[in-house]
Amino acid sequence: MSRAPISLPGRVVIIDYGEVISLPQSAADRAALVALAGVDAEPFWAAYHAHRDGLDQGAGGVCAYWRAIARDVGATWDDARVHELWAADFRSWLSINPQLIEVLADLRAGGTRLALLSNAGADFGSYFRCGPLGDFFEACYVSGELKLLKPDAEIYRHVLAALGVDAAGAVFVDNREANVRGARAVGITGHVFTGAAALRAFLTALA
């Protein structure tokens, strides 16, 4: 794939993290979580997803999230096991898509403003800002810190105001169609992420 700087003067590209910048959880990571939980996979994943919005909205802390899962699956986890589950889950979201990082690098090379907006627990905030990804983004917005979730219109309005741009000056990228629809509803140009090549083509066309 040929690479070149991507310049979008006067616009900010706001990009999601999970399954856009990051890769999906691997089969090995998922198996490790189930093994730590010590319960059957089906009820574990049902509870994992059922309580995720609460975690991502900052309704409770990490420990409260894992205790809620334990109640649902009938498990008893001590504090050490809760920490192990949290660490394994956190690690499972750290693998990045190298082709997407190339797109970010080319946007940066083109002088395009970049921001991150993720539905994630507040514990991801320092990783986004202080890890290598922080070099790409002028700001990182985390739902668990804002107490707002995509696709709520208020989270997009908050980000626009914080970045000092109007909706026409923003481009939003997310792998979930509902989240992109939410951004479009407030006037932001949206792109449903299906792969780095398609994203590059979309951004190049905008440029």
N, C-alpha and C positions, 0 to 999 in steps of 0.2 A: 504494500500500500504506500503510495506517495504521500509525503508529509510536507506541510508548509504552514507558516503562521496563519492563524484565523483571527481576523480583526473585525470586531463589531463595534465601531465607534458609537458612543452614546448609549450603549446597552449593557446590561448586566446579565450574565448567564448564571442562573440559580439552579443548582444541581442536587439531586437526591444522593444518598449514600448507599443504602442497602440494596443489593442486587443491581446497582448501577455502577458505582465506583467499586463496591465490594462484590465478590463472587457469592453465589448462594452457599449456604452451609453445605459442606461436603458430606458424603455418606459416612465417612469415618468420624467426622465431628458429631454427626447426629447419633451415631451408634455409641460414641463415648458418653454423650449426655444421658442416653437411656440407661446405659450400664451404671453410671453414677446414681441415677434416680432409683434403680433397683425395682422398676415396675415395668409393666407391658408398654410397648411403644405407642399403641393407639390411644389409650387414655392419657398418657403423658403428653403427647403432642396436642391433643384436644385441649388440655388444661393450659399448656404452654401458650397456645394462641389465644385462648379465651381471655386470659388475663393480660395480654401484651399491651392492649390499648391503655389500660390503667397505668402500667409501668411507663409507657411512652408519653403519657400525659402528665406524669409527675404526681399521680394520685397517691402513690405510696413509694417507699424505697425499694431497693433491690431485695432486701430480706422479706419484706411484706409480699412481694411478688412470688418468691419461691415458697413461702409459707402457704399462700393461696393455692398454688399448684399442689403442694403436699396434701392439703385438705381435700382437694378434688380427687386425688388418686389414692387416698388412704395411706399415705406414706408418713413416716416419722423421720425427719432429718435433723441431726444435731447441727450446731453452728458451723462446725468444720465442714460438714457435707454441703451445707448451703453455700459456703464460700467456694468449695470445689465446683459446684454446679454453676455458680456465677462465673467463675474463671473460665470454665470450659465453654460456656455459652458466649462469653465475651470474645474469647479466642476464635470461636467459630465464625465470627463476622469480620475478622481482620484481614482475610485474604483479598487482595485487590485484583482488578482486571487490568493487566498491563496495557492493553490497547486503549482503554479509557483514560489511563494516566497519560498516554501519548496525546490524546485529544486535549486534555487539560493543559499539558505543556505547550501545545501549539496555540491554544487560546491565550495563554500567558505570554507567549512569544509575540503574539499579535497585539498585545496591549489591551486585551479584552478584560473587563472587570469580571471577577468570579466570586460567587458566594455559595455556601453549602446550606441546604435545608433538609433536615432529616427527622422523621418520626423515630425517636430513639430515647432511651433512658438518659437521665442527666449524667450518668457515669461515662457516657461517650463524649461529653463535651471536651474534656481535657485531651482525649485522644485525637479528636478532630483538630483542635487548635494547636496542640503542642507536638504532635507527631509530624511526619513528613508531609501529610496532606495540608497542614497549616500554611505551608509555603505557597500554596496555590490560591488560597482564598483570603479575601480582605475581611470576611466575617463568616462565622459558622453559627447557624441557628438550629437549636435542638429542642424538639417539642417538649421533652421532659423538663427543660428549664423554663420554657415559655408558658407551660400549662395549657398549651393549645395543640391540636392535632390537625394535620392534613386529612381531609380536604376542607376543613373549616375555613371560610373566607377570611376570618380574622387573622389567621397565621400568615397568609399571604400579604394582607394589608400591613401587618406589623413589620414584615421583612422589607416591603417596599419603603415604608416610612423610615426605617432604620438605615436603609441604603441611600435614601434621598433621591429616589427615582419614582416616576409614575409608572402605571401598568404598561404603557406603550414602550417603556424603556427597559422592560424585563423579558427574559426568555427563561422558561422553566422546563426542566427535564426530570422525568420520574418514570419508573417502570410500571406504576399502577395507573391505569386509565382514569380511575375515579379521582386521583390526586391531580392529574393533568386537567381534567374537566373542572375541578375546583379552581385551579389557577386561571383557566380560560374564562371562567365566570366573572372574575374581577378584571378582565381585560388583558391578562398576561398572555404572550405567545407561548404555546405549550408544545411539547414533543414527548410522545410515549416512547420510552427507551426500549429498543429491541436488540441493540447491539452497537458496538463502537463505530462500525463502518457506516451504518445508517445515520447515527448521530452526527458524524463528521460531514456526511453529505448534506444533512439538514442545515447545519451551522454554516457550511460553505455557501449554500444557496442563499441564506440570509445575508451573508457578507457581500 
